[in-house]
Amino acid sequence: MFWKFDLNTTSHVDKLLDKEDVTLHELMDEDDILQECKAQNRKLLDFICQQHCMEELVSLITHEPPVDMDEKVRFKYPNTACELLTSDVPQINDKLGGDETLLNILYDFLDHEPPLNPLLASFFSKTIGNLIARKTEQVIAFLRKKDQFISLVLKHIDTSAMMDLLLRLISCVEPAPLRQEVLNWLNEAKVIQRLVELIQWSQDEDRQSNASQTLCDIIRLSRDQGNQLQEISEPDPLLTALESQECVEQLLKNMFDGDQTENCIVNGTQILLTLLETRRSGVEGLMDSFSQGFERSYTVNSSILHGIEPRLKDFHQLLLNPPKKTSILTTIGVLEEPLGNARLHGARLIAALLHTNTPSINYELCRLNTMDLLLVSNTVRHIVEEYAV
């Protein structure tokens, strides 16, 4: 008995490339184009790396598709374009990272008015992030020449992809001397202070939330990398700025001076709680691959405590008079004054401060009679006990 085998290994992509008038879109319609690209099909890469093809790929991930297209396929080509550009093929990385015309087309995405399309923003962030990791020196040099780069990223911080891009700049740059240059550049651009300024009642919730999360991630990343990269002789300027008394005081001013909103208080308190962290499990960290199974300990900088101490009265007052919340209907009746997220975070902060065992803070909390106020609520009492053990 004999079986017939199709020994023709020529892919559909190769067959298309044999056509004289083949277009990029025709190739992108093929299901195996990404597989062929990652397999470094020479004929395919030569075609993709032509200037007009690369410009088309970059344009696809940075410009809105026509609105009259079927929604099911509207982002098909931008998605495929992003996968090709981030396929980690050296020939594509070299072409994109070394061509300023292509980088400018990519960069111009930031000039769009907010809000950015979140899907396109994720394509943009993924592509830039890949270049930061693979063509570090060229891309960092390009971005540093753009005076408005930091301002534009912060302008669009309400889009989570911009937060991810900023964190890639902080965590993915190698070697260590170049990373230090990038940190100094970001510090000179006052990134920390500008993120803190976004945590105000007048800012929309997404901007506040992403700014807060970015600052929390910067604290954890900087501390973890400081522990892992022992050869670094210079301190991390971003962490130094965040832990400064001036920064803490400005954050608290934004939270309590003027109109008080739950969103602003919660986001600001999350940053303070992160600054007050003294121990984190390695499996919960942002650099797990280096530290699984270990716990890292940190010492709380006294400048953080000095910045918080004069504002303890504001947290005490927050427990008494939190931002107003609507009544909640429960199975046992109407709860006229819910505990609320602001008071819950205030209680957690006080518990974290107790854990530092700072005499002057303990004295002030006793003078304000804050502990008796906290222990009125069983829910809050458990939080305090958890942190104060």
N, C-alpha and C positions, 0 to 999 in steps of 0.2 A: 504494500500500500504506500502511496506517495502523497505527500501534502505539498500544496503550493505555498510558497512564501513570497511576500513582496519584499524583495531585497533593495528596493529603491528607497534610499534614506534621504532623498532630497526633500526638504521641508517646503511647505506652501510659501513661506517667506522667501526662500531662495528662488522659487519659481516666479514670484512677483518681481523680485529684483532683476530677473532676466528681461523684464519688459522695459523698453526705453522710456516710456512715459509714466512709470509708476509714481504714485504720490505717497506722501507720508501718511495721509489718512487711510489709504488703502492698506498699507502695512499695519497700521494701528488697529485695523478691523480684524486682523489675524489673532487668534487666541494664543498662539505660541510665540508672539513677538517678544514678550518679556523673557521667556525661557531661552530663546535664541540669543537675545542680547546678553543675558548673564553667562551664556555659554561662549560668549565672545565670538560670535559669528562674524568673521572678518568683513565679508561683503556687506552685511547689515550695518556694522559699526561705521564703515566708511561712508555709507549712505546717510546715517543719522548725524554724523559729525560734520556734514556739510554745513556751511554757515547758514544758509536759508532754512535748513531743517532744524538746526538748533534754535534759531530765532523763533521759528514757529512753535517749537516745544515750550520754550520759555513764555511766549505770548499766551499759549493755551492755559498755563497755570496762573497767569496774572491778570487775565481779562475775562469778564463775565461772558458766558456763552449767550447766544441769542435767546431772548425770552420766549420766542415763538416755537422753540424746539420742544419735542416731547420730553416731559420731565424725567422719564425713565432713562433716556440716553443723553440728557443735556450735559451731564458732567462726565460722560464716558471718556471722551478724548482728553480732558484735563487730568483725569485720574490716571489714564494710561501714560500721559506725558510725564506726570510726576514720578510714576514707577520707573520709567526709563531713565529720567534724569538722576534718580537716587538709587539706581541699580548697582552702584559701587563698582562700575567698570572703569578702569584707569583711563581709557581713551576718552570717555565722556567726561569724567572728572577733570582731566587735563584741559579739554576744550572749553568747558564751562568756567572753570576756575581761572583760566589764563586769558580769557577774552573779555576785555573791559566793556565792549559793546553789549555782550550777552549779560554781563553783570549789571549794567545800567538798566537794561530792559527788566531784569528781575527786581532791581532796587526800586524802580518807578512804581511798583505795586504799593509801596508805602505812601506815595503821594495821593492815593485815592482818599476821598472824604469818608469819614466814619459814618455808619458802621461798615467794616469790611465784611465781605462774604466769608462766613466762617470756614467753609470748605476750601475756598481758594486760599484763605489765610493759612490753613493747615498745610496745603501743598507748598506754599511759599516758605513757611517755616521749616518744613521737612527738607526742602531743597537747599536752603541756606545752611541749615544745621549740618547736612551731609558735607557741604563744602567746608564748613568750619572744622569738621573733624578730618577731612581728607586733603584739603588744600589750604591749610591753616594760614600760613604766612601771607599768601596772595590775597585771600579773602579779608583777613584782618586789616591788611594794608589798604585795601579798597574801601572798607567800611570806615576806617579812621579818616580817610580823606573827605568823607561825607559829613559836613558840619551838622546837618539836621538829622542824622541817623537816630541818635538817642531820642531826640524830641519826637520824631515820627513814631518810633516804637512805643513810647509812653503815651502818645496821642491815641494809639490804638490798643492800649492795655486792656480795654474792656473785652477784647477778643483773646481767648485763652492761648491761641497759637503765638501771640506776641510775647506772652509771659514765658512760654516754652523757649522761644528764641533767645530771650534775655538770659535765661538760666543756662542755655547751651554755651553762650559766650563766657559764662562764669565757670562752668564745670568741664567743658570739653576741649579746652585749648591746651595743647602740649607743644613743646617741652615747658618745664616750670618757669624759666626766665621769660618766655613769651606770655605765659599765663599771667605772670606778675605785671607785665606791661599792660595787658588788657585790663586787669583789675585797677591799675593806676589810672588808665584812660577813663574807665567808667566812674572812678571816684572823682576825677577832675571834672567830669560832666555832672557831678552832684546827683547821681542816679538815686542814691539812698534818700537824700533829702527830698527829691522830687516825687519819689514814690510815697513818702510819708505825707507830703502835701495833698496827695490824692485821697487820703483817708479823712474826709470832711463831710459834714452833713449835706453840703451843696453838691457833692459829686453823686452820680448815679450809682446804684448798688453794684453793678457788674465791675465798674472801674475800682470801687473801693475793695470789693472782694478779691479781685485779681491782684491789686496792689498789695493787699495784706498777705495773700498766699505767696506772692513773689518774695516779699521780705522774710517771711517765715522760712521759705526754702533756701534763701541766701544764707540765713543764719546757720541752718543745719548743714548745708553744703560746705560752707566756709569752715565750720568747726570740724567736720569730718575730714576734709582735705588737709586741714592743719595738723590733724593727728596722723594721717596716713603719709603725708609728704614731709618727712622729717628734715629733708635737706633744705627746705625753704628757710632763708635767713630773715626775710622781710615779713612783717606782720601783714595780714590781709586787710587792706585799707577799707574795704566795704564793711567787714565785720567790726573794725575799729569805729567806723562812723556810726554803725547801728547801735553799738554798745555805749556810745558816748552819752554823757548826761544831757547834753544839748539836744540830741536826737530824741531821747526819751521824753524830755520836757516838751518838745514841740509836738510830739505825738499826743501827749496828754492834753495839751492846749487845744489841739484839733478836736479831741474827743469831748471835752467838757466846757470849753469857752464858747459861748454862742448857743445856737439851737442844738439840743441833744437828741440824737436819733438812735434807736436800737442798733441799726446796721453799723453805724460809725463806731459806737461803743464796743460792739462785739468784735468787729474787725481789728480795732486798735488793741483790745485786750488779748486777742489771739497772738499778736506780735509780742506783747509783754510776756505772755505765758511761755512763748518759745524762747525769749531771752532769759527767762528764769529756769529753763530746763537744766537740770544737773546730771541727768542720766537718761540715756536712751538705749533700747535694745538694738543690736546690730541688724536684726532681721526687719526692723521697722524703718531703718535709715534709707537715705537716698543713694548710698554707696554700698549696697548690700554685698556685692561681689567681693569686696575687700574684707568684710567684717562679720560674716554670718557666724552666729553663735556667741558673740561677745557683747559686752556692754561697755559703752564709752561714758566716762564721767567728765563733767565740765564744772569749772568754778564760776559762780555768778560774779560778774564784774561789779565792784562796789559802786561804780558810776551809775549803773542801772538802778540800784537801790536808792541812791541819793536823788535820782530823778523822780522816782515814784513816791518817796516818803512824803513830800509836801502835798501830794494829791490824794493821800489816804482818806481825807475828809470828803473828797468828791465821790470816792467809791462807797463810803459810808452813806452818803446822801443818796447815792444811786440805789442802795438797798431799801431806803425809805420811800423814795419817790422816783421810780424808774420811768422811762418813756411810756406813755399811756398805751395800753393794749385793749382791744375790744374784748368784751366778755366771751367766755367759752361755755357752751352748753355741754354738760357732762351727764353721765347716767344717774348722778345723785343730785342734780340741780345745776343752776347757773353759777359759774365761777366768775365773780365780778372783777377780781384783780388777779389775773394769772401771774405765776412767778416770773415768767418771761425769760428770754435768752440773755438779755442784758444783765439782769440780776444773777442769773446762773453763772455767767462768765465773771462777774464781779466777785462772787463767792469763790470761784476757782482761783482767781488771782490772789485773794487774801490767803487762801489755803497754801498756795505756792510760796507766798511771802513768809508765812509761818515756817515753812520747811527750810528757809534760809537761816532761821534762828538769829535774826539781826536784832540786837537789844533795842535800838532806837525805834525800829518799826514795831516791835512787840509792845513797847511802852505806849506808842501813839495809838495802836489798836485798843489797848486797855483804856486809855484816856477817853477815846471815842465811844467806848462800850460796844465795839463792833461785834465782839464774840457773842455777847448775850443776844444781840439782834440776829446773828446768823443762826444760833442754836434754836431759835423759835421754830424754824422749819426743819423737819426731819430729813427732807430731801437734801437740803443744803448742809445739814449736819454730817451726813455720810460723806459728802465731798470733802469737807474740812478734815474729817478724821482720816480719810484716805491719803490726803497730802501731808498731814501733820504728824503721821506716825514716825 
